[in-house]
Amino acid sequence: MRRMVENGEADHLVAERVWAELVKALDTQTPARFFKVLAGCGALGVLFPELAAADYSDPENSHAGDSIALPVLQQAVTLSSNTAVRFAALACDMDNVHPDGSGDDALASLCTRFKVPNACRDLARLALQQRRRLQAATRLSAEVLLELLHSVDAFRRPERFSELLEVCAADAAAAKCECNSGYLMQALAAARSVSADDLQQQGLNGKEIGKAIQQRRIEAIERLSQPTIR
């Protein structure tokens, strides 16, 4: 493998082949080993320069020791077998390697180079952009939380929202923080329970309905944090 890298063969691997091998690695219980081996033979910087912010390659160590840590990905392994969720977790680790904030650009470069499927790319991008706000959801006002749910398209794509929360939970666990995914799912359910039909029956129409839905959704989310009166 080292000779292949030295001879430049790793520079000419077909993009679809690299992605297929990455998917196989993500499907295992120890995906970090895939990247450790690549680092050990000098291929990490060639294939995944976004993860090679530091020089992991060590000619004296065939498997690069424990120099590569992918804590978010490893947490995701315990939470989901979904390839998109695990890839998004890898993107979070990759983003953490780039303290200068260039992780989003790095993700875009990787996705373009290996023709990453839209589902994986979009979930990963959402995770990088919104994970911190979602993890802080319990500290947000109902109005801001509703805006956040709209920004991640939770109303139209609740299944992807659930996947996004799994990524956020993995990221929080890796940082030894909390991510109240249950509260976020309850907030979405409460907001979705508001019916436009009820408002139409009250004689509202057009923009009036839109404003009324917005206000009632905010009120529904606010009620979640209120103690139950028995």
N, C-alpha and C positions, 0 to 999 in steps of 0.2 A: 504494500500500500504506500509506503514511503517512497519507493522508487517510482510508482505511478505519479505521485505528487511532484517529485523532483523532475520527472520527464515531461511534465505539463499535461498528462492525460486527464487529470482531475479538472482541468480548465475547459474541457470539451465534452463533459457529460451532458446528455440530453436532459432538458429541464423537466420533462414529464417523468423521467426515470428518477431524478433526485426527489421530486415531490412524492412519488410512489414509495420510495424508501423511507422518507420522512414520516409518511402516514403509518407505515409498518412500525416504525420506532415509537410513534405516539401511542400506538395500540398496545404496547407492552406495559408491564408494571414498573419498569425502570428505564424510562426513555432517556434520562440524562447520560446513561452509558453510551448511547449512540454518539453523542457529541464529544464525550471524553475520548472515544476511540478516534474520532476525526481529528481531535486536537493532538492526540498522541502521534498520529502519522503526518501531521502538518497540513491536513486538508480543511480544517475548520475555517481558517482565514480565506481559503479559496471558495468554499461552498457557502459558508454562512459568516461572512465578515461582520454582519450586524451583531453577532454574538462574540466576536473576537476583539472586543474593546481592549482587552489585555492579551498579552502573548501567552496563550495556554500551551503552546507546543513545547515539548521537552524531549530532545533526542535520546535522553537516558531513561525515559519512562514510556513504555509502550502504550499505556492507557491514560496518560496525563494525570495520574493520581486523582486527588480530590479537588483539583484546581477549578473545575467547573461546577458551579452550584446553580441549580434551576429549581428553587424552592416553590415557586408558584405552580410550575408544571407538576411537580411531585405531589403537591396538595391536590391539584385537579385530578390526578390519577385516582385518588381515594374518593372523589366525589362524583365522577362521571366517566363513562366510556365513550362519550361523544367526541369524535375527532375535532370538530369545530371548537368545542369547549377547551380541549387540550391544546389546540393550536393557539387559541386566544391567550391561554395561560402562558404558553411559551413566549408570545408577543409581550406579555407583561414582564416576564423575566428579561427579555431583550430590552424593553424600555428602561428597566431598572439599571441596566448596564450603561445607559446613556444619560447620565445626570444633567447633561447640557440641554435636555429636552428634545433631542433629535430622534427619539424613538419612533414617532409617527412616520417620519420620513424613511427611517430604516425599515419599518414594516412595509411601506409602499414599495420600496425597492425590492425587498425579498419577494413580495407577492407578484410583482411584475416579472421578475427574473424566472420564477418557477411556475408561473401561470396558476397561482393558487385559486381554487374555486371561490366564487363570489361569497358563498355562505360562510366560509372560513375567514375570508378577508374582511367581510363586513362586521362579523362578530368581534374579531380581533381589534378592528379600528374603534368600534364602539367601546370596547373594554378600556382601551388606552385613553379615550377621551372622557369617559364618564365614570370610571371605577371609583375615583375619590369622592365624587358627589353622591353616588349611590351608597357608598359605605357610610356616609355622614347623613343618611336620610332621616334618621330619628331626630336630628338637630335642625332640620329644615322646616320652614313654615309650610302649611298645607298648600298655599298658593305656589310656592317655589317647587314643592314636591310634585304638584300637578304638572307644572311646566316641564319638570325633568322627565316625567312619564311620557309626555308628548314628544320630547326631544329624542328619546330612545325608541319611539314608535311602539310603545308598549300596548296601546289600544288595538292597533291593527295587527301586531305580531306578538301576541302573548307568549307563544312557545319560544321565540327567540329571546324574549325578555327573561324567561325562566333560565335559559342557557346563559345569558349575560350575568344573571345573579349567581350562578354557579362559579363563573370566572371570578366575580367579585369576592365570593366567599373564599375561594382558593387563595386569592391575592391577600385578603385580610388574614387568613390563617397563617400564611407564610410570614407575615409581618407581626404575628401574634396580636392582632386586633380583632374587633368584632365586626360582623356585617349582618345586620338584622334583615335577612332576606325575607323572613316571614312577615315582617311589618310592611315591606315593600309590596309583597303579593297581596296583602290585605288592603293596602291603599289602592292598588289597581282594581281589585274586586269592588271596593266601595265606590270608586269613581265610575266604574262601568255599570253599576247598578242604577245609576241615574238614567231615566228613560225620557227620550224626546216625546214619545207618544203621550205621556202624562201631561207634559207642558202644552202640547197642541190641544189637548182636551180643555185646557184652561183658557184657550183663545189666543195663545201666543203664536207668533209666526216670525219667519225670517230671522233678522238679527236679534230680535228679542229672545228667541229660543236659544240661540248660541250663547248669549250672555247669561241666560238663566241656567243653562246646563253647566257653564263654567262655575257659576256661584254655588250651585247645588253640589257639584263635585268637590269643591273646596270644603264645603260644610260636611260632606260625607267623610272626607279624610280627617277633618278636625275631630269628628266624633270618635275616631279610633283611639285617640289618646285620652279621652275622657273616661273617668272611672264609671263602671256600671253601677247604677243605683238599684239596690235590691229592696 
